[in-house]
Structures are given as structure tokens and as C-alpha cells.
Amino acid sequence: MSWATTDVGPRDLESEAGLFTLTGRADYGVTDNVTLSGFATWKRDVHLEVDGVAAADSENWAEFGGGVRVLLTEDIGVRAGYSFEALHPNFERHKFMVRLELGF
């Protein structure tokens, strides 16, 4: 569930949304220190309301992506990835991610 206030110029829009996701993922260890990942996620709006008005129809769409994780030491790793949200009737979205991971 998410709640947001969006500034659209002279007024703010209050929104409330619920999203169901189902993900399939595969990981492949290239070496002990390098792992490749790929995924596909089906997404469905289960609740969407803007300024107190419920959306008439639920939307379905998908996200596809992958990434690589490299362990620099036993406790430090770097992960980088890309994904693309597609098949939504109102938008397409590209996502890029780089993350430093610390274990302790």
C-alpha cells in the first residue's frame, strides 16, 4: 500500500494505491564472486484512488530486468542492474540501479 501527495502546479493530488506483484527470478553464479540475475514480474493494481475517487479499472503490466553482483571482499559487494516496465497502457519506465552492499 502506498500513499502520496503530488504537486501538479496550483494543487496537490492525494493518492492511495495497492499493488500486487508476482516475480520469477533466476540467478547464475559465474564465479564465487560474480553472480548474474534475471527476473520477470507481473504487476496488478488492486486498489487505486486519486483525490478520493476510485479508478474504474485495474491495470496489469510487467517488469523485466537483470543485473550483476560482484563481491569485492567477503563482506563488501557491488550490485548493478537495469529493468524495464512495459505493457502498461499509460507509461513505460526504465530503471537503473547501483548499490553497495555491506555484510556484518
MDAnalysis code that builds the backbone (N, CA, C; Angstrom):
import MDAnalysis as mda
import numpy as np

u = mda.Universe.empty(312, n_residues=104, atom_resindex=np.repeat(np.arange(104), 3), trajectory=True)
u.add_TopologyAttr("name", ["N", "CA", "C"] * 104)
u.add_TopologyAttr("resid", np.arange(1, 105))
u.add_TopologyAttr("resname", ["MET", "SER", "TRP", "ALA", "THR", "THR", "ASP", "VAL", "GLY", "PRO", "ARG", "ASP", "LEU", "GLU", "SER", "GLU", "ALA", "GLY", "LEU", "PHE", "THR", "LEU", "THR", "GLY", "ARG", "ALA", "ASP", "TYR", "GLY", "VAL", "THR", "ASP", "ASN", "VAL", "THR", "LEU", "SER", "GLY", "PHE", "ALA", "THR", "TRP", "LYS", "ARG", "ASP", "VAL", "HIS", "LEU", "GLU", "VAL", "ASP", "GLY", "VAL", "ALA", "ALA", "ALA", "ASP", "SER", "GLU", "ASN", "TRP", "ALA", "GLU", "PHE", "GLY", "GLY", "GLY", "VAL", "ARG", "VAL", "LEU", "LEU", "THR", "GLU", "ASP", "ILE", "GLY", "VAL", "ARG", "ALA", "GLY", "TYR", "SER", "PHE", "GLU", "ALA", "LEU", "HIS", "PRO", "ASN", "PHE", "GLU", "ARG", "HIS", "LYS", "PHE", "MET", "VAL", "ARG", "LEU", "GLU", "LEU", "GLY", "PHE"])
u.atoms.positions = np.array([
    [0.854, -1.172, 0.000],
    [0.000, 0.000, 0.000],
    [0.894, 1.226, 0.000],
    [0.559, 2.224, -0.784],
    [1.337, 3.459, -0.779],
    [0.399, 4.659, -0.770],
    [0.864, 5.715, -0.148],
    [0.128, 6.963, -0.087],
    [1.045, 8.060, -0.584],
    [0.525, 8.980, -1.392],
    [1.379, 10.029, -1.950],
    [0.611, 11.329, -2.093],
    [1.349, 12.429, -2.019],
    [0.848, 13.749, -2.366],
    [1.711, 14.253, -3.511],
    [1.085, 14.586, -4.632],
    [1.809, 15.008, -5.822],
    [1.460, 16.442, -6.145],
    [2.481, 17.269, -6.285],
    [2.300, 18.677, -6.634],
    [2.162, 18.787, -8.153],
    [0.992, 19.206, -8.615],
    [0.747, 19.376, -10.053],
    [0.415, 20.827, -10.356],
    [1.305, 21.701, -9.917],
    [1.112, 23.128, -10.187],
    [0.289, 23.786, -9.100],
    [-0.906, 24.275, -9.438],
    [-1.680, 25.028, -8.458],
    [-2.318, 24.164, -7.375],
    [-2.292, 22.829, -7.509],
    [-2.925, 21.991, -6.480],
    [-2.141, 20.715, -6.241],
    [-2.431, 20.094, -5.111],
    [-1.823, 18.814, -4.755],
    [-2.843, 17.706, -4.947],
    [-2.400, 16.573, -5.469],
    [-3.250, 15.394, -5.610],
    [-2.891, 14.399, -4.526],
    [-3.891, 13.934, -3.791],
    [-3.712, 12.901, -2.783],
    [-4.058, 11.566, -3.422],
    [-3.185, 10.578, -3.294],
    [-3.466, 9.282, -3.895],
    [-3.189, 8.152, -2.908],
    [-3.852, 7.030, -3.162],
    [-3.719, 5.830, -2.358],
    [-3.709, 4.668, -3.345],
    [-2.748, 3.777, -3.222],
    [-2.643, 2.694, -4.207],
    [-2.188, 1.412, -3.542],
    [-2.717, 0.295, -4.015],
    [-2.286, -1.036, -3.608],
    [-1.838, -1.787, -4.845],
    [-0.750, -2.519, -4.733],
    [-0.171, -3.191, -5.887],
    [0.164, -4.631, -5.519],
    [-0.257, -5.582, -6.355],
    [0.102, -6.990, -6.195],
    [1.174, -7.311, -7.218],
    [2.243, -7.998, -6.795],
    [3.294, -8.387, -7.727],
    [3.615, -9.868, -7.547],
    [3.992, -10.506, -8.649],
    [4.422, -11.900, -8.647],
    [5.692, -11.971, -9.493],
    [6.796, -12.410, -8.882],
    [8.098, -12.373, -9.552],
    [8.690, -13.763, -9.718],
    [9.249, -14.000, -10.905],
    [10.086, -15.167, -11.163],
    [11.501, -14.674, -11.365],
    [12.476, -15.363, -10.738],
    [13.849, -14.882, -10.787],
    [14.809, -16.055, -10.942],
    [15.884, -15.838, -11.676],
    [16.933, -16.837, -11.832],
    [18.282, -16.193, -11.557],
    [19.121, -16.896, -10.824],
    [20.480, -16.442, -10.518],
    [21.468, -17.468, -11.059],
    [22.592, -16.983, -11.576],
    [23.639, -17.864, -12.086],
    [24.977, -17.395, -11.539],
    [25.644, -18.273, -10.803],
    [26.958, -17.951, -10.261],
    [28.034, -18.196, -11.305],
    [28.550, -17.133, -11.883],
    [29.606, -17.244, -12.900],
    [30.896, -17.715, -12.243],
    [31.239, -17.095, -11.124],
    [32.379, -17.497, -10.291],
    [31.903, -17.398, -8.849],
    [32.789, -17.650, -7.902],
    [32.424, -17.488, -6.490],
    [32.115, -16.035, -6.150],
    [32.653, -15.087, -6.928],
    [32.491, -13.669, -6.626],
    [31.550, -12.928, -7.564],
    [31.080, -13.551, -8.648],
    [30.232, -12.878, -9.631],
    [28.954, -13.682, -9.845],
    [27.808, -12.999, -9.687],
    [26.502, -13.630, -9.883],
    [25.675, -12.788, -10.849],
    [25.105, -13.442, -11.859],
    [24.178, -12.795, -12.786],
    [22.758, -13.140, -12.378],
    [21.844, -12.174, -12.511],
    [20.439, -12.386, -12.150],
    [19.537, -11.867, -13.254],
    [18.392, -12.510, -13.415],
    [17.361, -12.043, -14.328],
    [16.005, -12.268, -13.697],
    [15.042, -11.400, -14.018],
    [13.720, -11.555, -13.420],
    [12.627, -11.048, -14.345],
    [11.433, -11.509, -14.074],
    [10.215, -11.009, -14.722],
    [9.159, -10.892, -13.636],
    [8.460, -9.762, -13.595],
    [7.442, -9.509, -12.574],
    [6.138, -9.098, -13.237],
    [5.060, -9.767, -12.844],
    [3.715, -9.357, -13.253],
    [3.191, -8.444, -12.160],
    [2.607, -7.297, -12.542],
    [2.091, -6.321, -11.589],
    [0.622, -6.041, -11.876],
    [-0.158, -5.850, -10.810],
    [-1.583, -5.548, -10.958],
    [-2.005, -4.559, -9.879],
    [-2.632, -3.467, -10.316],
    [-3.239, -2.540, -9.356],
    [-4.408, -3.243, -8.692],
    [-4.406, -3.326, -7.376],
    [-5.546, -3.905, -6.674],
    [-6.404, -2.822, -6.020],
    [-5.850, -1.633, -5.919],
    [-6.597, -0.501, -5.371],
    [-5.920, 0.773, -5.845],
    [-6.681, 1.682, -6.440],
    [-6.127, 2.965, -6.870],
    [-7.189, 4.031, -6.682],
    [-6.819, 5.046, -5.922],
    [-7.750, 6.135, -5.617],
    [-6.986, 7.450, -5.678],
    [-7.506, 8.435, -6.421],
    [-6.894, 9.753, -6.525],
    [-7.926, 10.789, -6.093],
    [-7.557, 11.605, -5.121],
    [-8.454, 12.613, -4.534],
    [-9.806, 12.027, -4.145],
    [-9.779, 10.832, -3.552],
    [-10.996, 10.203, -3.052],
    [-11.843, 9.510, -4.100],
    [-11.408, 9.492, -5.361],
    [-12.167, 8.846, -6.437],
    [-11.437, 7.572, -6.846],
    [-12.138, 6.441, -6.753],
    [-11.534, 5.160, -7.105],
    [-11.427, 5.019, -8.622],
    [-10.330, 4.417, -9.069],
    [-10.154, 4.142, -10.501],
    [-11.140, 3.060, -10.916],
    [-11.642, 3.180, -12.125],
    [-12.670, 2.251, -12.604],
    [-12.100, 0.864, -12.896],
    [-10.930, 0.793, -13.516],
    [-10.371, -0.490, -13.929],
    [-9.002, -0.708, -13.307],
    [-8.701, -1.958, -13.025],
    [-7.358, -2.306, -12.581],
    [-6.463, -2.459, -13.797],
    [-5.204, -2.117, -13.634],
    [-4.235, -2.226, -14.720],
    [-3.312, -3.405, -14.454],
    [-2.887, -4.074, -15.509],
    [-1.888, -5.129, -15.458],
    [-0.707, -4.702, -16.310],
    [0.508, -4.991, -15.853],
    [1.694, -4.734, -16.658],
    [2.827, -5.601, -16.150],
    [4.001, -5.462, -16.732],
    [5.128, -6.319, -16.376],
    [6.412, -5.505, -16.258],
    [7.350, -6.073, -15.534],
    [8.693, -5.501, -15.430],
    [9.698, -6.623, -15.694],
    [10.686, -6.344, -16.543],
    [11.714, -7.311, -16.898],
    [13.074, -6.689, -16.614],
    [13.994, -7.483, -16.080],
    [15.297, -6.894, -15.809],
    [16.346, -7.906, -15.435],
    [17.516, -7.380, -15.136],
    [18.628, -8.224, -14.743],
    [19.719, -7.400, -14.117],
    [20.724, -8.104, -13.641],
    [21.821, -7.399, -13.006],
    [23.007, -8.302, -12.758],
    [24.024, -7.714, -12.185],
    [25.237, -8.433, -11.823],
    [25.643, -8.014, -10.410],
    [26.118, -8.991, -9.643],
    [26.625, -8.726, -8.293],
    [28.058, -9.209, -8.233],
    [28.955, -8.332, -7.764],
    [30.374, -8.655, -7.655],
    [30.781, -8.495, -6.197],
    [31.312, -9.566, -5.603],
    [31.850, -9.486, -4.245],
    [33.278, -8.970, -4.314],
    [33.540, -7.850, -3.659],
    [34.885, -7.274, -3.630],
    [35.713, -7.902, -2.514],
    [35.064, -8.133, -1.373],
    [35.654, -8.870, -0.250],
    [34.552, -9.781, 0.280],
    [34.838, -10.489, 1.344],
    [33.826, -11.384, 1.921],
    [32.590, -10.627, 2.399],
    [32.757, -9.381, 2.848],
    [31.661, -8.600, 3.405],
    [31.236, -7.397, 2.577],
    [31.863, -7.147, 1.433],
    [31.545, -5.968, 0.617],
    [31.275, -6.407, -0.815],
    [30.147, -5.950, -1.348],
    [29.794, -6.263, -2.719],
    [29.194, -5.065, -3.424],
    [29.189, -5.124, -4.743],
    [28.571, -4.094, -5.562],
    [27.561, -4.789, -6.470],
    [26.376, -4.215, -6.570],
    [25.328, -4.748, -7.432],
    [24.895, -3.651, -8.396],
    [24.732, -3.994, -9.665],
    [24.252, -3.055, -10.679],
    [23.201, -3.768, -11.515],
    [22.169, -3.014, -11.916],
    [21.113, -3.648, -12.687],
    [20.295, -2.666, -13.508],
    [19.462, -3.244, -14.341],
    [18.570, -2.487, -15.210],
    [17.244, -3.238, -15.295],
    [16.146, -2.485, -15.354],
    [14.846, -3.110, -15.605],
    [13.981, -2.170, -16.435],
    [12.983, -2.757, -17.070],
    [12.078, -2.027, -17.948],
    [10.658, -2.427, -17.614],
    [9.834, -1.454, -17.227],
    [8.414, -1.701, -17.002],
    [7.700, -1.479, -18.324],
    [6.981, -2.483, -18.787],
    [6.359, -2.452, -20.103],
    [4.915, -2.939, -20.010],
    [4.217, -2.802, -21.093],
    [2.856, -3.326, -21.274],
    [1.800, -2.592, -20.464],
    [2.153, -1.488, -19.828],
    [1.158, -0.662, -19.134],
    [0.546, 0.281, -20.173],
    [-0.764, 0.473, -20.155],
    [-1.372, 1.329, -21.183],
    [-1.020, 2.818, -21.059],
    [-0.500, 3.254, -19.892],
    [-0.250, 4.683, -19.688],
    [1.211, 5.085, -19.593],
    [2.138, 4.144, -19.430],
    [3.541, 4.535, -19.294],
    [4.474, 3.365, -19.579],
    [5.741, 3.714, -19.833],
    [6.861, 2.790, -19.849],
    [7.921, 3.410, -18.949],
    [8.677, 2.577, -18.251],
    [9.657, 3.118, -17.304],
    [10.944, 2.312, -17.374],
    [12.078, 3.011, -17.468],
    [13.399, 2.400, -17.403],
    [13.971, 2.673, -16.018],
    [14.573, 1.661, -15.399],
    [15.176, 1.821, -14.079],
    [16.628, 1.338, -14.122],
    [17.526, 2.146, -13.577],
    [18.927, 1.780, -13.440],
    [19.265, 1.794, -11.956],
    [20.081, 0.837, -11.505],
    [20.368, 0.724, -10.089],
    [21.836, 0.355, -9.886],
    [22.476, 1.015, -8.941],
    [23.807, 0.635, -8.466],
    [23.747, 0.687, -6.951],
    [24.244, -0.391, -6.320],
    [24.114, -0.466, -4.865],
    [25.391, -1.057, -4.256],
    [25.827, -0.477, -3.156],
    [26.937, -1.002, -2.374],
    [26.336, -1.841, -1.256],
    [26.800, -3.084, -1.102],
    [26.251, -3.980, -0.083],
    [27.337, -4.276, 0.956],
    [26.972, -4.128, 2.222],
    [27.881, -4.391, 3.329],
    [27.301, -5.506, 4.196],
    [28.069, -6.494, 4.487],
    [27.636, -7.560, 5.389],
    [28.333, -7.456, 6.726],
    [27.614, -7.781, 7.782],
    [28.221, -7.777, 9.114],
    [27.452, -8.693, 10.036],
])
